[in-house]
Amino acid sequence: MATLTIRLPDDKHERLKNFAKSRGISVNKLIEELSTIALAEFDTFTRFKALAATGDPEVGLQLLDKLDAETR
């Protein structure tokens, strides 16, 4: 496991401490959880971009039209 040192404004540090306290966890655990969420979003976006680059735009638009028709 690595150690990470970051610089934050004092007010942001206080808000993070209050946030962690409200959830009953340490600031360290809060940052770990938030970084997991951020990385999952990044991985999803990266995968979407890779798949979109290999896709057919016309087929994609047809699928969106079909979805619109089904949700009306």
mmCIF file of the N, C-alpha and C atoms, coordinates in Angstrom:
data_MODEL
# 
_entry.id   MODEL 
# 
loop_
_atom_site.group_PDB 
_atom_site.id 
_atom_site.type_symbol 
_atom_site.label_atom_id 
_atom_site.label_alt_id 
_atom_site.label_comp_id 
_atom_site.label_asym_id 
_atom_site.label_entity_id 
_atom_site.label_seq_id 
_atom_site.pdbx_PDB_ins_code 
_atom_site.Cartn_x 
_atom_site.Cartn_y 
_atom_site.Cartn_z 
_atom_site.occupancy 
_atom_site.B_iso_or_equiv 
_atom_site.pdbx_formal_charge 
_atom_site.auth_seq_id 
_atom_site.auth_comp_id 
_atom_site.auth_asym_id 
_atom_site.auth_atom_id 
_atom_site.pdbx_PDB_model_num 
ATOM 1   N N  . MET A 1 1  ? 0.845   -1.177 0.000   1.00 0.00 ? 1  MET A N  1 
ATOM 2   C CA . MET A 1 1  ? 0.000   0.000  0.000   1.00 0.00 ? 1  MET A CA 1 
ATOM 3   C C  . MET A 1 1  ? 0.887   1.237  0.000   1.00 0.00 ? 1  MET A C  1 
ATOM 4   N N  . ALA A 1 2  ? 0.486   2.227  -0.764  1.00 0.00 ? 2  ALA A N  1 
ATOM 5   C CA . ALA A 1 2  ? 1.259   3.463  -0.886  1.00 0.00 ? 2  ALA A CA 1 
ATOM 6   C C  . ALA A 1 2  ? 0.720   4.538  0.048   1.00 0.00 ? 2  ALA A C  1 
ATOM 7   N N  . THR A 1 3  ? 1.572   5.490  0.357   1.00 0.00 ? 3  THR A N  1 
ATOM 8   C CA . THR A 1 3  ? 1.185   6.659  1.131   1.00 0.00 ? 3  THR A CA 1 
ATOM 9   C C  . THR A 1 3  ? 1.139   7.846  0.186   1.00 0.00 ? 3  THR A C  1 
ATOM 10  N N  . LEU A 1 4  ? 0.069   8.625  0.278   1.00 0.00 ? 4  LEU A N  1 
ATOM 11  C CA . LEU A 1 4  ? -0.123  9.776  -0.595  1.00 0.00 ? 4  LEU A CA 1 
ATOM 12  C C  . LEU A 1 4  ? -0.274  11.024 0.264   1.00 0.00 ? 4  LEU A C  1 
ATOM 13  N N  . THR A 1 5  ? 0.522   12.021 -0.010  1.00 0.00 ? 5  THR A N  1 
ATOM 14  C CA . THR A 1 5  ? 0.421   13.298 0.697   1.00 0.00 ? 5  THR A CA 1 
ATOM 15  C C  . THR A 1 5  ? -0.157  14.318 -0.271  1.00 0.00 ? 5  THR A C  1 
ATOM 16  N N  . ILE A 1 6  ? -1.222  15.002 0.158   1.00 0.00 ? 6  ILE A N  1 
ATOM 17  C CA . ILE A 1 6  ? -1.840  16.019 -0.692  1.00 0.00 ? 6  ILE A CA 1 
ATOM 18  C C  . ILE A 1 6  ? -1.959  17.326 0.080   1.00 0.00 ? 6  ILE A C  1 
ATOM 19  N N  . ARG A 1 7  ? -1.992  18.416 -0.665  1.00 0.00 ? 7  ARG A N  1 
ATOM 20  C CA . ARG A 1 7  ? -2.198  19.727 -0.060  1.00 0.00 ? 7  ARG A CA 1 
ATOM 21  C C  . ARG A 1 7  ? -3.617  20.177 -0.386  1.00 0.00 ? 7  ARG A C  1 
ATOM 22  N N  . LEU A 1 8  ? -4.347  20.539 0.664   1.00 0.00 ? 8  LEU A N  1 
ATOM 23  C CA . LEU A 1 8  ? -5.721  21.017 0.514   1.00 0.00 ? 8  LEU A CA 1 
ATOM 24  C C  . LEU A 1 8  ? -5.886  22.313 1.297   1.00 0.00 ? 8  LEU A C  1 
ATOM 25  N N  . PRO A 1 9  ? -6.758  23.176 0.837   1.00 0.00 ? 9  PRO A N  1 
ATOM 26  C CA . PRO A 1 9  ? -7.100  24.339 1.662   1.00 0.00 ? 9  PRO A CA 1 
ATOM 27  C C  . PRO A 1 9  ? -7.701  23.855 2.991   1.00 0.00 ? 9  PRO A C  1 
ATOM 28  N N  . ASP A 1 10 ? -7.457  24.611 4.049   1.00 0.00 ? 10 ASP A N  1 
ATOM 29  C CA . ASP A 1 10 ? -7.931  24.215 5.374   1.00 0.00 ? 10 ASP A CA 1 
ATOM 30  C C  . ASP A 1 10 ? -9.437  23.978 5.408   1.00 0.00 ? 10 ASP A C  1 
ATOM 31  N N  . ASP A 1 11 ? -10.198 24.838 4.729   1.00 0.00 ? 11 ASP A N  1 
ATOM 32  C CA . ASP A 1 11 ? -11.653 24.687 4.768   1.00 0.00 ? 11 ASP A CA 1 
ATOM 33  C C  . ASP A 1 11 ? -12.095 23.387 4.094   1.00 0.00 ? 11 ASP A C  1 
ATOM 34  N N  . LYS A 1 12 ? -11.427 23.011 3.024   1.00 0.00 ? 12 LYS A N  1 
ATOM 35  C CA . LYS A 1 12 ? -11.772 21.758 2.350   1.00 0.00 ? 12 LYS A CA 1 
ATOM 36  C C  . LYS A 1 12 ? -11.421 20.563 3.232   1.00 0.00 ? 12 LYS A C  1 
ATOM 37  N N  . HIS A 1 13 ? -10.291 20.654 3.927   1.00 0.00 ? 13 HIS A N  1 
ATOM 38  C CA . HIS A 1 13 ? -9.901  19.584 4.847   1.00 0.00 ? 13 HIS A CA 1 
ATOM 39  C C  . HIS A 1 13 ? -10.951 19.423 5.950   1.00 0.00 ? 13 HIS A C  1 
ATOM 40  N N  . GLU A 1 14 ? -11.407 20.543 6.496   1.00 0.00 ? 14 GLU A N  1 
ATOM 41  C CA . GLU A 1 14 ? -12.440 20.496 7.541   1.00 0.00 ? 14 GLU A CA 1 
ATOM 42  C C  . GLU A 1 14 ? -13.728 19.866 7.011   1.00 0.00 ? 14 GLU A C  1 
ATOM 43  N N  . ARG A 1 15 ? -14.112 20.244 5.807   1.00 0.00 ? 15 ARG A N  1 
ATOM 44  C CA . ARG A 1 15 ? -15.335 19.684 5.217   1.00 0.00 ? 15 ARG A CA 1 
ATOM 45  C C  . ARG A 1 15 ? -15.197 18.182 5.003   1.00 0.00 ? 15 ARG A C  1 
ATOM 46  N N  . LEU A 1 16 ? -14.021 17.743 4.550   1.00 0.00 ? 16 LEU A N  1 
ATOM 47  C CA . LEU A 1 16 ? -13.801 16.304 4.373   1.00 0.00 ? 16 LEU A CA 1 
ATOM 48  C C  . LEU A 1 16 ? -13.837 15.574 5.712   1.00 0.00 ? 16 LEU A C  1 
ATOM 49  N N  . LYS A 1 17 ? -13.266 16.182 6.749   1.00 0.00 ? 17 LYS A N  1 
ATOM 50  C CA . LYS A 1 17 ? -13.325 15.559 8.079   1.00 0.00 ? 17 LYS A CA 1 
ATOM 51  C C  . LYS A 1 17 ? -14.770 15.433 8.552   1.00 0.00 ? 17 LYS A C  1 
ATOM 52  N N  . ASN A 1 18 ? -15.564 16.484 8.352   1.00 0.00 ? 18 ASN A N  1 
ATOM 53  C CA . ASN A 1 18 ? -16.971 16.437 8.750   1.00 0.00 ? 18 ASN A CA 1 
ATOM 54  C C  . ASN A 1 18 ? -17.747 15.403 7.943   1.00 0.00 ? 18 ASN A C  1 
ATOM 55  N N  . PHE A 1 19 ? -17.461 15.323 6.662   1.00 0.00 ? 19 PHE A N  1 
ATOM 56  C CA . PHE A 1 19 ? -18.105 14.343 5.784   1.00 0.00 ? 19 PHE A CA 1 
ATOM 57  C C  . PHE A 1 19 ? -17.785 12.927 6.256   1.00 0.00 ? 19 PHE A C  1 
ATOM 58  N N  . ALA A 1 20 ? -16.514 12.666 6.504   1.00 0.00 ? 20 ALA A N  1 
ATOM 59  C CA . ALA A 1 20 ? -16.102 11.339 6.970   1.00 0.00 ? 20 ALA A CA 1 
ATOM 60  C C  . ALA A 1 20 ? -16.751 11.017 8.314   1.00 0.00 ? 20 ALA A C  1 
ATOM 61  N N  . LYS A 1 21 ? -16.755 11.991 9.214   1.00 0.00 ? 21 LYS A N  1 
ATOM 62  C CA . LYS A 1 21 ? -17.351 11.778 10.539  1.00 0.00 ? 21 LYS A CA 1 
ATOM 63  C C  . LYS A 1 21 ? -18.835 11.453 10.420  1.00 0.00 ? 21 LYS A C  1 
ATOM 64  N N  . SER A 1 22 ? -19.535 12.135 9.511   1.00 0.00 ? 22 SER A N  1 
ATOM 65  C CA . SER A 1 22 ? -20.969 11.888 9.344   1.00 0.00 ? 22 SER A CA 1 
ATOM 66  C C  . SER A 1 22 ? -21.244 10.480 8.828   1.00 0.00 ? 22 SER A C  1 
ATOM 67  N N  . ARG A 1 23 ? -20.265 9.895  8.153   1.00 0.00 ? 23 ARG A N  1 
ATOM 68  C CA . ARG A 1 23 ? -20.404 8.529  7.639   1.00 0.00 ? 23 ARG A CA 1 
ATOM 69  C C  . ARG A 1 23 ? -19.805 7.498  8.581   1.00 0.00 ? 23 ARG A C  1 
ATOM 70  N N  . GLY A 1 24 ? -19.181 7.969  9.665   1.00 0.00 ? 24 GLY A N  1 
ATOM 71  C CA . GLY A 1 24 ? -18.593 7.058  10.640  1.00 0.00 ? 24 GLY A CA 1 
ATOM 72  C C  . GLY A 1 24 ? -17.326 6.374  10.148  1.00 0.00 ? 24 GLY A C  1 
ATOM 73  N N  . ILE A 1 25 ? -16.572 7.074  9.292   1.00 0.00 ? 25 ILE A N  1 
ATOM 74  C CA . ILE A 1 25 ? -15.331 6.517  8.762   1.00 0.00 ? 25 ILE A CA 1 
ATOM 75  C C  . ILE A 1 25 ? -14.221 7.554  8.877   1.00 0.00 ? 25 ILE A C  1 
ATOM 76  N N  . SER A 1 26 ? -12.997 7.104  8.676   1.00 0.00 ? 26 SER A N  1 
ATOM 77  C CA . SER A 1 26 ? -11.858 8.022  8.715   1.00 0.00 ? 26 SER A CA 1 
ATOM 78  C C  . SER A 1 26 ? -11.758 8.789  7.397   1.00 0.00 ? 26 SER A C  1 
ATOM 79  N N  . VAL A 1 27 ? -11.028 9.890  7.437   1.00 0.00 ? 27 VAL A N  1 
ATOM 80  C CA . VAL A 1 27 ? -10.785 10.645 6.209   1.00 0.00 ? 27 VAL A CA 1 
ATOM 81  C C  . VAL A 1 27 ? -10.044 9.761  5.214   1.00 0.00 ? 27 VAL A C  1 
ATOM 82  N N  . ASN A 1 28 ? -9.117  8.950  5.699   1.00 0.00 ? 28 ASN A N  1 
ATOM 83  C CA . ASN A 1 28 ? -8.380  8.040  4.823   1.00 0.00 ? 28 ASN A CA 1 
ATOM 84  C C  . ASN A 1 28 ? -9.337  7.108  4.081   1.00 0.00 ? 28 ASN A C  1 
ATOM 85  N N  . LYS A 1 29 ? -10.282 6.515  4.813   1.00 0.00 ? 29 LYS A N  1 
ATOM 86  C CA . LYS A 1 29 ? -11.248 5.600  4.193   1.00 0.00 ? 29 LYS A CA 1 
ATOM 87  C C  . LYS A 1 29 ? -12.147 6.357  3.215   1.00 0.00 ? 29 LYS A C  1 
ATOM 88  N N  . LEU A 1 30 ? -12.541 7.567  3.567   1.00 0.00 ? 30 LEU A N  1 
ATOM 89  C CA . LEU A 1 30 ? -13.367 8.381  2.680   1.00 0.00 ? 30 LEU A CA 1 
ATOM 90  C C  . LEU A 1 30 ? -12.644 8.646  1.359   1.00 0.00 ? 30 LEU A C  1 
ATOM 91  N N  . ILE A 1 31 ? -11.378 9.052  1.445   1.00 0.00 ? 31 ILE A N  1 
ATOM 92  C CA . ILE A 1 31 ? -10.599 9.319  0.230   1.00 0.00 ? 31 ILE A CA 1 
ATOM 93  C C  . ILE A 1 31 ? -10.441 8.037  -0.583  1.00 0.00 ? 31 ILE A C  1 
ATOM 94  N N  . GLU A 1 32 ? -10.235 6.910  0.083   1.00 0.00 ? 32 GLU A N  1 
ATOM 95  C CA . GLU A 1 32 ? -10.137 5.629  -0.624  1.00 0.00 ? 32 GLU A CA 1 
ATOM 96  C C  . GLU A 1 32 ? -11.434 5.331  -1.378  1.00 0.00 ? 32 GLU A C  1 
ATOM 97  N N  . GLU A 1 33 ? -12.572 5.518  -0.723  1.00 0.00 ? 33 GLU A N  1 
ATOM 98  C CA . GLU A 1 33 ? -13.863 5.259  -1.363  1.00 0.00 ? 33 GLU A CA 1 
ATOM 99  C C  . GLU A 1 33 ? -14.111 6.221  -2.529  1.00 0.00 ? 33 GLU A C  1 
ATOM 100 N N  . LEU A 1 34 ? -13.817 7.498  -2.330  1.00 0.00 ? 34 LEU A N  1 
ATOM 101 C CA . LEU A 1 34 ? -14.028 8.481  -3.393  1.00 0.00 ? 34 LEU A CA 1 
ATOM 102 C C  . LEU A 1 34 ? -13.102 8.236  -4.582  1.00 0.00 ? 34 LEU A C  1 
ATOM 103 N N  . SER A 1 35 ? -11.874 7.808  -4.317  1.00 0.00 ? 35 SER A N  1 
ATOM 104 C CA . SER A 1 35 ? -10.958 7.516  -5.423  1.00 0.00 ? 35 SER A CA 1 
ATOM 105 C C  . SER A 1 35 ? -11.410 6.279  -6.185  1.00 0.00 ? 35 SER A C  1 
ATOM 106 N N  . THR A 1 36 ? -12.006 5.308  -5.497  1.00 0.00 ? 36 THR A N  1 
ATOM 107 C CA . THR A 1 36 ? -12.548 4.125  -6.171  1.00 0.00 ? 36 THR A CA 1 
ATOM 108 C C  . THR A 1 36 ? -13.669 4.527  -7.123  1.00 0.00 ? 36 THR A C  1 
ATOM 109 N N  . ILE A 1 37 ? -14.544 5.417  -6.671  1.00 0.00 ? 37 ILE A N  1 
ATOM 110 C CA . ILE A 1 37 ? -15.640 5.900  -7.516  1.00 0.00 ? 37 ILE A CA 1 
ATOM 111 C C  . ILE A 1 37 ? -15.091 6.656  -8.724  1.00 0.00 ? 37 ILE A C  1 
ATOM 112 N N  . ALA A 1 38 ? -14.130 7.538  -8.495  1.00 0.00 ? 38 ALA A N  1 
ATOM 113 C CA . ALA A 1 38 ? -13.547 8.321  -9.593  1.00 0.00 ? 38 ALA A CA 1 
ATOM 114 C C  . ALA A 1 38 ? -12.877 7.414  -10.620 1.00 0.00 ? 38 ALA A C  1 
ATOM 115 N N  . LEU A 1 39 ? -12.157 6.399  -10.155 1.00 0.00 ? 39 LEU A N  1 
ATOM 116 C CA . LEU A 1 39 ? -11.491 5.479  -11.083 1.00 0.00 ? 39 LEU A CA 1 
ATOM 117 C C  . LEU A 1 39 ? -12.490 4.627  -11.852 1.00 0.00 ? 39 LEU A C  1 
ATOM 118 N N  . ALA A 1 40 ? -13.579 4.230  -11.207 1.00 0.00 ? 40 ALA A N  1 
ATOM 119 C CA . ALA A 1 40 ? -14.614 3.460  -11.907 1.00 0.00 ? 40 ALA A CA 1 
ATOM 120 C C  . ALA A 1 40 ? -15.242 4.306  -13.014 1.00 0.00 ? 40 ALA A C  1 
ATOM 121 N N  . GLU A 1 41 ? -15.507 5.579  -12.725 1.00 0.00 ? 41 GLU A N  1 
ATOM 122 C CA . GLU A 1 41 ? -16.048 6.482  -13.746 1.00 0.00 ? 41 GLU A CA 1 
ATOM 123 C C  . GLU A 1 41 ? -15.059 6.656  -14.897 1.00 0.00 ? 41 GLU A C  1 
ATOM 124 N N  . PHE A 1 42 ? -13.782 6.810  -14.563 1.00 0.00 ? 42 PHE A N  1 
ATOM 125 C CA . PHE A 1 42 ? -12.757 6.960  -15.593 1.00 0.00 ? 42 PHE A CA 1 
ATOM 126 C C  . PHE A 1 42 ? -12.674 5.706  -16.462 1.00 0.00 ? 42 PHE A C  1 
ATOM 127 N N  . ASP A 1 43 ? -12.685 4.533  -15.835 1.00 0.00 ? 43 ASP A N  1 
ATOM 128 C CA . ASP A 1 43 ? -12.625 3.272  -16.584 1.00 0.00 ? 43 ASP A CA 1 
ATOM 129 C C  . ASP A 1 43 ? -13.832 3.120  -17.500 1.00 0.00 ? 43 ASP A C  1 
ATOM 130 N N  . THR A 1 44 ? -15.018 3.485  -17.009 1.00 0.00 ? 44 THR A N  1 
ATOM 131 C CA . THR A 1 44 ? -16.235 3.394  -17.813 1.00 0.00 ? 44 THR A CA 1 
ATOM 132 C C  . THR A 1 44 ? -16.150 4.324  -19.014 1.00 0.00 ? 44 THR A C  1 
ATOM 133 N N  . PHE A 1 45 ? -15.717 5.548  -18.781 1.00 0.00 ? 45 PHE A N  1 
ATOM 134 C CA . PHE A 1 45 ? -15.593 6.519  -19.871 1.00 0.00 ? 45 PHE A CA 1 
ATOM 135 C C  . PHE A 1 45 ? -14.564 6.059  -20.900 1.00 0.00 ? 45 PHE A C  1 
ATOM 136 N N  . THR A 1 46 ? -13.432 5.541  -20.432 1.00 0.00 ? 46 THR A N  1 
ATOM 137 C CA . THR A 1 46 ? -12.385 5.058  -21.332 1.00 0.00 ? 46 THR A CA 1 
ATOM 138 C C  . THR A 1 46 ? -12.893 3.899  -22.174 1.00 0.00 ? 46 THR A C  1 
ATOM 139 N N  . ARG A 1 47 ? -13.619 2.979  -21.546 1.00 0.00 ? 47 ARG A N  1 
ATOM 140 C CA . ARG A 1 47 ? -14.175 1.836  -22.285 1.00 0.00 ? 47 ARG A CA 1 
ATOM 141 C C  . ARG A 1 47 ? -15.204 2.317  -23.309 1.00 0.00 ? 47 ARG A C  1 
ATOM 142 N N  . PHE A 1 48 ? -16.057 3.253  -22.916 1.00 0.00 ? 48 PHE A N  1 
ATOM 143 C CA . PHE A 1 48 ? -17.056 3.790  -23.835 1.00 0.00 ? 48 PHE A CA 1 
ATOM 144 C C  . PHE A 1 48 ? -16.380 4.428  -25.049 1.00 0.00 ? 48 PHE A C  1 
ATOM 145 N N  . LYS A 1 49 ? -15.346 5.239  -24.815 1.00 0.00 ? 49 LYS A N  1 
ATOM 146 C CA . LYS A 1 49 ? -14.646 5.886  -25.926 1.00 0.00 ? 49 LYS A CA 1 
ATOM 147 C C  . LYS A 1 49 ? -14.023 4.856  -26.861 1.00 0.00 ? 49 LYS A C  1 
ATOM 148 N N  . ALA A 1 50 ? -13.442 3.799  -26.297 1.00 0.00 ? 50 ALA A N  1 
ATOM 149 C CA . ALA A 1 50 ? -12.818 2.764  -27.124 1.00 0.00 ? 50 ALA A CA 1 
ATOM 150 C C  . ALA A 1 50 ? -13.865 2.042  -27.963 1.00 0.00 ? 50 ALA A C  1 
ATOM 151 N N  . LEU A 1 51 ? -15.000 1.720  -27.351 1.00 0.00 ? 51 LEU A N  1 
ATOM 152 C CA . LEU A 1 51 ? -16.067 1.041  -28.090 1.00 0.00 ? 51 LEU A CA 1 
ATOM 153 C C  . LEU A 1 51 ? -16.688 1.970  -29.134 1.00 0.00 ? 51 LEU A C  1 
ATOM 154 N N  . ALA A 1 52 ? -16.876 3.228  -28.772 1.00 0.00 ? 52 ALA A N  1 
ATOM 155 C CA . ALA A 1 52 ? -17.474 4.183  -29.707 1.00 0.00 ? 52 ALA A CA 1 
ATOM 156 C C  . ALA A 1 52 ? -16.584 4.386  -30.933 1.00 0.00 ? 52 ALA A C  1 
ATOM 157 N N  . ALA A 1 53 ? -15.290 4.310  -30.744 1.00 0.00 ? 53 ALA A N  1 
ATOM 158 C CA . ALA A 1 53 ? -14.362 4.507  -31.861 1.00 0.00 ? 53 ALA A CA 1 
ATOM 159 C C  . ALA A 1 53 ? -14.458 3.385  -32.883 1.00 0.00 ? 53 ALA A C  1 
ATOM 160 N N  . THR A 1 54 ? -14.926 2.219  -32.452 1.00 0.00 ? 54 THR A N  1 
ATOM 161 C CA . THR A 1 54 ? -15.028 1.081  -33.374 1.00 0.00 ? 54 THR A CA 1 
ATOM 162 C C  . THR A 1 54 ? -16.444 0.880  -33.887 1.00 0.00 ? 54 THR A C  1 
ATOM 163 N N  . GLY A 1 55 ? -17.381 1.679  -33.389 1.00 0.00 ? 55 GLY A N  1 
ATOM 164 C CA . GLY A 1 55 ? -18.787 1.500  -33.747 1.00 0.00 ? 55 GLY A CA 1 
ATOM 165 C C  . GLY A 1 55 ? -19.175 2.219  -35.027 1.00 0.00 ? 55 GLY A C  1 
ATOM 166 N N  . ASP A 1 56 ? -20.386 1.913  -35.467 1.00 0.00 ? 56 ASP A N  1 
ATOM 167 C CA . ASP A 1 56 ? -20.966 2.534  -36.660 1.00 0.00 ? 56 ASP A CA 1 
ATOM 168 C C  . ASP A 1 56 ? -21.937 3.616  -36.197 1.00 0.00 ? 56 ASP A C  1 
ATOM 169 N N  . PRO A 1 57 ? -21.666 4.881  -36.484 1.00 0.00 ? 57 PRO A N  1 
ATOM 170 C CA . PRO A 1 57 ? -22.538 5.963  -36.020 1.00 0.00 ? 57 PRO A CA 1 
ATOM 171 C C  . PRO A 1 57 ? -23.990 5.796  -36.472 1.00 0.00 ? 57 PRO A C  1 
ATOM 172 N N  . GLU A 1 58 ? -24.206 5.309  -37.671 1.00 0.00 ? 58 GLU A N  1 
ATOM 173 C CA . GLU A 1 58 ? -25.567 5.132  -38.182 1.00 0.00 ? 58 GLU A CA 1 
ATOM 174 C C  . GLU A 1 58 ? -26.331 4.106  -37.355 1.00 0.00 ? 58 GLU A C  1 
ATOM 175 N N  . VAL A 1 59 ? -25.679 3.007  -37.013 1.00 0.00 ? 59 VAL A N  1 
ATOM 176 C CA . VAL A 1 59 ? -26.317 1.976  -36.179 1.00 0.00 ? 59 VAL A CA 1 
ATOM 177 C C  . VAL A 1 59 ? -26.608 2.546  -34.791 1.00 0.00 ? 59 VAL A C  1 
ATOM 178 N N  . GLY A 1 60 ? -25.679 3.332  -34.269 1.00 0.00 ? 60 GLY A N  1 
ATOM 179 C CA . GLY A 1 60 ? -25.887 3.954  -32.963 1.00 0.00 ? 60 GLY A CA 1 
ATOM 180 C C  . GLY A 1 60 ? -27.094 4.875  -32.956 1.00 0.00 ? 60 GLY A C  1 
ATOM 181 N N  . LEU A 1 61 ? -27.244 5.678  -33.995 1.00 0.00 ? 61 LEU A N  1 
ATOM 182 C CA . LEU A 1 61 ? -28.400 6.571  -34.089 1.00 0.00 ? 61 LEU A CA 1 
ATOM 183 C C  . LEU A 1 61 ? -29.699 5.787  -34.221 1.00 0.00 ? 61 LEU A C  1 
ATOM 184 N N  . GLN A 1 62 ? -29.671 4.681  -34.956 1.00 0.00 ? 62 GLN A N  1 
ATOM 185 C CA . GLN A 1 62 ? -30.863 3.834  -35.085 1.00 0.00 ? 62 GLN A CA 1 
ATOM 186 C C  . GLN A 1 62 ? -31.255 3.249  -33.735 1.00 0.00 ? 62 GLN A C  1 
ATOM 187 N N  . LEU A 1 63 ? -30.269 2.834  -32.954 1.00 0.00 ? 63 LEU A N  1 
ATOM 188 C CA . LEU A 1 63 ? -30.561 2.295  -31.621 1.00 0.00 ? 63 LEU A CA 1 
ATOM 189 C C  . LEU A 1 63 ? -31.161 3.364  -30.711 1.00 0.00 ? 63 LEU A C  1 
ATOM 190 N N  . LEU A 1 64 ? -30.639 4.579  -30.792 1.00 0.00 ? 64 LEU A N  1 
ATOM 191 C CA . LEU A 1 64 ? -31.199 5.667  -29.987 1.00 0.00 ? 64 LEU A CA 1 
ATOM 192 C C  . LEU A 1 64 ? -32.629 5.989  -30.403 1.00 0.00 ? 64 LEU A C  1 
ATOM 193 N N  . ASP A 1 65 ? -32.902 5.978  -31.707 1.00 0.00 ? 65 ASP A N  1 
ATOM 194 C CA . ASP A 1 65 ? -34.268 6.202  -32.187 1.00 0.00 ? 65 ASP A CA 1 
ATOM 195 C C  . ASP A 1 65 ? -35.203 5.121  -31.669 1.00 0.00 ? 65 ASP A C  1 
ATOM 196 N N  . LYS A 1 66 ? -34.736 3.876  -31.687 1.00 0.00 ? 66 LYS A N  1 
ATOM 197 C CA . LYS A 1 66 ? -35.545 2.755  -31.195 1.00 0.00 ? 66 LYS A CA 1 
ATOM 198 C C  . LYS A 1 66 ? -35.825 2.922  -29.702 1.00 0.00 ? 66 LYS A C  1 
ATOM 199 N N  . LEU A 1 67 ? -34.822 3.326  -28.952 1.00 0.00 ? 67 LEU A N  1 
ATOM 200 C CA . LEU A 1 67 ? -34.992 3.546  -27.520 1.00 0.00 ? 67 LEU A CA 1 
ATOM 201 C C  . LEU A 1 67 ? -35.985 4.670  -27.262 1.00 0.00 ? 67 LEU A C  1 
ATOM 202 N N  . ASP A 1 68 ? -35.886 5.756  -28.019 1.00 0.00 ? 68 ASP A N  1 
ATOM 203 C CA . ASP A 1 68 ? -36.838 6.864  -27.879 1.00 0.00 ? 68 ASP A CA 1 
ATOM 204 C C  . ASP A 1 68 ? -38.266 6.388  -28.127 1.00 0.00 ? 68 ASP A C  1 
ATOM 205 N N  . ALA A 1 69 ? -38.460 5.579  -29.154 1.00 0.00 ? 69 ALA A N  1 
ATOM 206 C CA . ALA A 1 69 ? -39.798 5.083  -29.502 1.00 0.00 ? 69 ALA A CA 1 
ATOM 207 C C  . ALA A 1 69 ? -40.358 4.199  -28.392 1.00 0.00 ? 69 ALA A C  1 
ATOM 208 N N  . GLU A 1 70 ? -39.494 3.423  -27.741 1.00 0.00 ? 70 GLU A N  1 
ATOM 209 C CA . GLU A 1 70 ? -39.953 2.510  -26.690 1.00 0.00 ? 70 GLU A CA 1 
ATOM 210 C C  . GLU A 1 70 ? -40.284 3.226  -25.391 1.00 0.00 ? 70 GLU A C  1 
ATOM 211 N N  . THR A 1 71 ? -39.684 4.375  -25.150 1.00 0.00 ? 71 THR A N  1 
ATOM 212 C CA . THR A 1 71 ? -39.909 5.083  -23.886 1.00 0.00 ? 71 THR A CA 1 
ATOM 213 C C  . THR A 1 71 ? -41.033 6.104  -23.967 1.00 0.00 ? 71 THR A C  1 
ATOM 214 N N  . ARG A 1 72 ? -41.656 6.230  -25.121 1.00 0.00 ? 72 ARG A N  1 
ATOM 215 C CA . ARG A 1 72 ? -42.766 7.194  -25.260 1.00 0.00 ? 72 ARG A CA 1 
ATOM 216 C C  . ARG A 1 72 ? -44.074 6.575  -24.895 1.00 0.00 ? 72 ARG A C  1 
# 
